[in-house]
Amino acid sequence: MTFFRKAWIIARKDLLTELRSREMLSTMGAFAALIILLFAFAFDLRTGSTGSTARANTVTPGALWAVIAFAGMLGLGRSLTSEIDRGSFDALLLTPVDRSAIFLGKAIGIIIFMFVIEAVILPLFVIFFNQPFVQPAIILIVVLGTIGYGGIGTLLSTMAANTRLREVLLPVLLLPIAIPALLAAVKCTSGALDGRDFSEWANWFGLLVAFDLVMLGAAFLVYDFVVED
């Protein structure tokens, strides 16, 4: 059985488990919808309100990535916690599967969950903020940002899940490391939303791609040591 086949089997198992329970997706979805509503009314960005367009162009890129980051963190926190509590993650480690394949499978699972939630988040931003978030450039930025965030989040959630303060430790570890990706994603989203030429935000896009490559590569290399500890 090939490396990628093993990783996909692990990801498929996580997806089927979530489809039966729907605990993680319902939690992430409800949280994301609530935060979007709060942003819409707190910043008076409702469609048709006076000056809403100018404020929306400034605020919505950051609001979008705040929702994605915190909804994703909820999913990351729950993804391994239940498995570790049941002992199924320890059983998985006893199988003759490369640790990097386990990492890839877990990362694919959480990234797909985030994609599902983002498929709801983006239309909600269009509805509440009257901004063209559903466009190829922004979708590409969201995909790249999610891959990097979900990948490094999978590594750090594994580290945090084995501690007594896992609910507190995950955001403490994840947010500082993810800041470059989140900042780059916000800048790229803002540039695409405003219709600016790609050359004006190409450096931020390059930073986002570099973050994905570096962090995913590092996670592949160190995941074996993380699960052994």
Secondary structure, DSSP 8 states (H G I E B T S, - for coil): --HHHHHHHHHHHHHHHHHHH-HHHHHHHHHHHHHHHHHHHHTT--TTSTTHHHHHHHHHHHHHHHHHHHHHHHHHHHHHHHHHHHTHHHHHHTSS--HHHHHHHHHHHHHHHHHHHHHHHHHHHHHHH----SSHHHHHHHHHHHHHHHHHHHHHHHHHHTSTTHHHHHHHHHHHHHHHHHHHHHHHHHHHHHT--HHHHHHHHHHHHHHHHHHHHHHHHHHHHHHH-
